[in-house]
Amino acid sequence: MRCPNCGSPVMVYANRWECGYCGDCGVLRTRKTVPEPAQMQHATLTVKFINKLDFDAAWSKMKESLSQRAEKLVSPSGAMY
């Protein structure tokens, strides 16, 4: 800690500080580190359960969808757009 008056380092004694250079001194105030119960914020946890995915069915649908899209890209003559 430094002196607010001259900026020199200060000596701390219990709840008081004193500057050895200019002689300024003062009382140290303590800070409240724990919030009071009325000021505390409460967290909310939300849990959502998802049904188990049927990978075989999903894979089959994806293959079918890709083959349909591939057919749309190919013209009747066989040339791709």
C-alpha positions, 0 to 999 in steps of 0.5 A: 500500500502507498500513501495517498498524500506522497506515494511512499510505501506505508507501514501497516499496524493492525487497522491503521497505516502510517507514512514514514516519509510525510507522516500522514496516517489513517484507519484501514476499513475492512471490506465485506467479502461475503454478500449478504443473503438478500443480495445473493443471486440464485442460479437455476438449472434446467435439464432437458432429456432427449429421446435416444436416436435410432441411428440405423433409421437416421442413416437410412433416411440420410442415404435415401435423401442423398440419392434423391438429390443426386438423381435431381442433379443428373440429367436424363442424358447422364450429364451433370448440371 
